[in-house]
Amino acid sequence: MSRDPRVDAYIAGRAEFAQPILSWLRARFHAAVPEVEETFKWSHPFFMLQGKPFANMASFKAHASFGFWNRQDNETGKEGEAMGQFGRIESLADLPGEAEIEQLIREAAAKLGEGKPARPKAAPKSEAEVPPELAEALAADDAAAATFNGFPPSCRREYCDWVAEAKRPETKAKRVADAVEWMREGKRRNWKYENC
């Protein structure tokens, strides 16, 4: 059993009505899922399982609350009354019995173990099309060309897009001159903001 002394201190510092509720919930988690770990997040006791947030509990002036982190299929009809799925808990009578709550904890642990389906990865962006004006300037400056070619694709794309979006020829020429100068110095397009 992984017990966190901060949770002991949290429970001891709560109102008298809340201490037995929080202690009872804590015992139910450890009984139902012995591998659960305790921690502290957002100033409240949290239960972790397999390195993932599993459940949390809290105490306020007139009520306590607890709920599972991943709430799917854990509807109790008390959602929205307070933080968590079990609404305002003012006494142990506001919670399901020991066997029922431990069963809910085991079911939530099983769902957590199933995990979420992996999100499909986005297709990689294609290489940026170098505007002719920039390509011509890079061909005439070996140092700037070496820097440009050494940049990752996203940095090359930033320069290409910046030059390509210029509408007037004067603006485009100014941007090409600035780009070549900055690349000669090894700077990325947004180098001014890198140390903010």
C-alpha positions in Angstrom: 0.0 0.0 0.0 1.4 3.4 -1.0 0.1 5.9 1.5 1.2 9.5 1.3 1.7 11.4 4.7 0.3 14.5 3.1 -3.1 12.7 2.8 -2.9 11.9 6.6 -2.3 15.5 7.3 -5.1 16.6 5.0 -7.6 14.3 6.7 -6.5 15.3 10.2 -6.9 19.0 9.3 -10.5 18.7 8.0 -13.7 19.3 9.8 -15.0 16.6 12.2 -17.8 15.4 9.9 -15.3 14.9 7.0 -12.6 12.9 8.7 -14.5 9.6 8.9 -15.8 10.1 5.3 -12.3 10.7 3.9 -10.7 7.9 6.0 -13.4 5.4 4.9 -13.0 6.3 1.2 -9.3 6.0 1.5 -9.6 2.5 3.1 -12.1 1.4 0.3 -9.6 2.4 -2.4 -6.8 0.5 -0.8 -9.0 -2.5 -0.1 -10.4 -2.6 -3.7 -7.2 -1.9 -5.6 -4.2 -2.6 -3.4 -1.8 -1.2 -6.0 -3.3 2.2 -5.9 -0.9 5.0 -5.0 -1.7 8.2 -3.2 -0.5 11.7 -4.1 -1.5 15.3 -3.8 -2.7 17.4 -6.7 -4.5 20.8 -6.7 -4.4 20.8 -2.9 -6.5 17.6 -2.7 -5.7 13.9 -2.2 -5.5 12.0 -5.4 -5.4 8.3 -6.2 -3.1 7.2 -9.0 -3.1 3.9 -10.8 -0.5 2.8 -13.3 0.9 6.3 -13.3 -2.5 7.8 -14.3 -5.0 9.9 -12.4 -7.6 7.5 -11.0 -9.8 9.3 -8.5 -9.8 12.2 -6.0 -11.5 13.3 -2.8 -11.8 16.6 -1.1 -13.4 18.3 1.9 -15.1 21.7 2.1 -16.8 23.6 4.9 -20.1 21.7 4.9 -19.5 18.7 2.6 -17.0 16.3 1.2 -16.7 15.0 -2.4 -15.1 12.2 -4.3 -15.1 11.0 -7.9 -13.3 9.1 -10.5 -11.0 10.9 -12.9 -12.4 9.2 -16.0 -16.1 9.5 -15.4 -17.5 7.4 -18.2 -20.4 5.1 -17.2 -20.1 6.1 -13.5 -23.4 8.0 -13.3 -24.9 8.3 -9.9 -27.6 10.9 -10.5 -25.8 13.4 -8.2 -23.4 14.9 -10.8 -23.4 18.6 -10.8 -24.3 18.9 -7.1 -20.6 19.1 -6.1 -17.2 18.1 -7.4 -17.2 14.4 -8.3 -19.9 12.0 -9.1 -21.4 11.5 -5.7 -22.6 15.0 -5.0 -22.4 16.6 -1.6 -21.3 14.0 0.9 -22.2 15.2 4.4 -22.1 11.7 6.1 -21.3 8.1 5.3 -25.0 7.6 4.7 -24.7 9.6 1.5 -22.4 7.0 0.0 -23.1 3.5 -1.3 -22.2 0.6 1.0 -18.7 -0.8 1.4 -19.2 -3.7 -1.1 -20.8 -1.5 -3.7 -18.2 1.3 -3.5 -15.4 -1.2 -3.7 -17.0 -2.8 -6.8 -17.3 0.6 -8.4 -13.6 1.2 -7.7 -12.6 -2.1 -9.2 -14.8 -1.4 -12.3 -13.2 2.0 -12.7 -9.7 0.5 -12.4 -10.5 -2.1 -15.1 -11.7 0.7 -17.4 -8.5 2.7 -16.7 -6.5 -0.4 -17.6 -8.2 -0.7 -21.0 -7.0 2.8 -21.8 -8.2 5.1 -24.5 -7.8 4.2 -28.2 -4.7 5.8 -29.7 -5.3 9.0 -31.6 -4.2 8.7 -35.2 -1.1 10.7 -35.9 -1.4 13.6 -38.2 0.2 13.2 -41.6 3.6 15.0 -41.7 3.5 18.4 -43.5 5.1 18.5 -46.9 8.3 20.4 -47.4 7.8 24.1 -47.8 8.0 25.4 -51.3 10.8 27.9 -51.4 9.7 31.2 -53.1 11.9 31.9 -56.2 13.2 35.2 -54.7 14.4 33.4 -51.6 15.9 30.5 -53.6 17.8 33.0 -55.8 19.2 34.8 -52.7 20.2 31.6 -51.0 22.0 30.4 -54.1 24.1 33.6 -54.0 25.0 33.2 -50.2 26.6 29.9 -49.1 26.5 30.7 -45.4 22.8 31.5 -45.4 22.0 28.5 -47.6 23.9 26.2 -45.2 21.9 27.5 -42.3 18.6 27.2 -44.2 19.4 23.7 -45.2 20.4 22.8 -41.6 17.1 24.0 -40.2 14.3 21.6 -39.4 11.4 21.7 -41.9 9.2 23.8 -39.6 11.9 26.6 -39.5 12.4 26.5 -43.3 8.6 26.7 -43.7 8.4 29.8 -41.4 10.9 31.7 -43.6 9.2 30.5 -46.9 5.8 31.4 -45.7 6.9 34.8 -44.4 8.5 35.7 -47.8 5.6 34.2 -49.9 2.9 36.1 -48.0 4.4 39.5 -48.9 2.1 41.2 -51.4 4.2 44.1 -52.7 7.6 43.5 -54.5 9.3 46.0 -52.1 8.1 44.1 -49.1 9.1 40.7 -50.5 12.6 42.1 -51.4 13.0 43.5 -47.8 11.9 40.2 -46.3 14.4 38.2 -48.5 17.2 40.6 -47.5 16.3 40.2 -43.8 15.9 36.5 -44.0 19.4 36.0 -45.7 21.0 38.3 -43.1 19.4 36.4 -40.2 20.2 33.0 -41.6 23.8 34.1 -42.2 23.9 34.7 -38.4 22.3 31.3 -37.8 19.0 32.8 -36.6 15.5 31.3 -36.9 12.7 33.3 -38.3 11.3 34.3 -34.9 14.6 34.6 -33.2 13.5 37.8 -31.4 11.0 35.9 -29.3 13.1 32.9 -28.4 14.3 34.3 -25.0 11.0 35.8 -23.9 
